[in-house]
């Protein structure tokens, strides 16, 4: 068994990541306009393969950091952003320490769901706060405890790419609000597995943790429809300011 993304990293964009980026980009730009967010420096935390980092640099953001705890994902991100001036850091977001505070921190694609306790999530948010400049903003999306896939039956997804296939078998534990996904990557006649554990958090819990971390919550929106988030919303994007 391998750590999350250790074997998936080289295949991630082709098999999974690229098809989700358009929605992440659209939602981000809508929020920036909606809340009048201005920034000259940014850190994309849990940056994965660096697609959003590249987007920020292409938009002319002068200072951009990409942060991830997976060395395999960072290798892909560094290659993708070669020569564009972005800087990359191998760090866990729970102990984030940037070289310089920034105007904006983003954390996309429900990466914070990998934090499995409210204690550790509060610790993470406090580190985000300490790495923002006065008046800086935080934008992140996270799935709630109301995932649409709450059947007792496993959810199976089979993705076929060039020279490789990915089989994801996921199951929701409603008692603990834990999503467990076993990811099997097959290529060159070999199969390797990763286990991904993520916890869903109600909107009220996230709002409370942001307040404890001294953030001002500006908005909580349905990630897809962009209307105000409700208790039944499965995926929420938050905008907060210090």
Beta strands, then each sheet from edge to edge (+ up, - down):
strand 1: 41-45
strand 2: 63-68
strand 3: 87-90
strand 4: 102-107
strand 5: 132-143
strand 6: 155-161
strand 7: 164-173
strand 8: 178-187
strand 9: 190-199
strand 10: 216-222
strand 11: 235-241
sheet 1: 3+ 2+ 1+ 4+ 5+ 11- 10+
sheet 2: 6+ 7- 8+ 9-
end
